[in-house]
Every structure is written in structure tokens, then in C-alpha cells.
Amino acid sequence: MYANAAISIRQPSAIRQLNSEQLKMLRAFIQKRVMNPDDADDILQGTFVEALRNEHKFQHASKPQTWLCGIALNLIRNHFRRLYSQPYQEAWEDQWHLENEHADDIGQQVDGHRQLARVVSAISDLPNNMQRVIEVSLAMDGSYQDTASSLGVPIGTVRSRLSRAREQLKRQIDPFA
């Protein structure tokens, strides 16, 4: 009765049969492109997650390591896109402490306080929608996407309002710059 039935025992895929030397080569491939070891480990883990999720798409046209390197390269590109799409923001408190450690001149401190007061005053003169986008952007650590989601507006609106706010603040604080 079962003599003619094809019994197929599923063999582990080539992706699942990588040896330790091949894994080291993949790790080195990622670490060469991503200097931060924690980020490299995250990308390595993500590579395996994606490979296992899509192993049915592996057509054996290349070596498994080559396919994994392709996945890793895509994840590395995405990593850097996310990283560079975030504006750099230094915490005011950190900057304040660094400046105060090296600022022995009381005149510099007074000038700094006056400049900060001008900035705060200039921000309060901005339209409410610009003030709100600055406030939410700071709360979201400068993430345009998170700011847009929080405000319920398109990301382009956030970028536009922040750009106009920066220009207006520059003109108000230093009209000769």
C-alpha cells in the first residue's frame, strides 16, 4: 500500500549546515564594514534571521556563504541609511558640563547664558507649529520619522518646519551671519 508512495525526508538546507570557519568568514565580512562590534553582532544575527525566513528562496545558484553575504550587505546598507538619516544631537546637559569644566572665565559663562536666553526667546517667537515640532523632535531624540508619527504629519512636513525654524532662529539670533 505504501510501497509506491514517495517518502521524502527533508534534508537540512545548506544554510543550516555552515561550519564554524564559514561563520567566522561571514562575521569578518560584516565587521570589516561595520566597525561597532555591537552593531556587527546585530547585523550578523539579522542575517541569519533573514536567511532562515527566506531559505525557501535560496536556489543553490551560488554558495550559501555568498547568499548570506548578500543578505548581510543589504542589512549593512539599511543600518547606515538609518544611522545617517538621524541628525546628530548632543545632549545640552553633556555640553554644559564639558564647557563648565574648562570654562574658568566668568565672562564666557555670562555670554553663554545670554546666548541661551536669546535662543529661548527666539524659539518662543516662532509660530506654534514650529515650536511644537522642535519640542517633539527633541523628545524623540531628533528622529524625523518618530516626530512625524507623534505629530500625525508627513515626514516632509517635519523636515520643512524644522528647516524654516532653523533659518528663522539664525536670522533672529545673529542677523549679520
Disulfide bonds with the S-S distance in Angstrom:
none
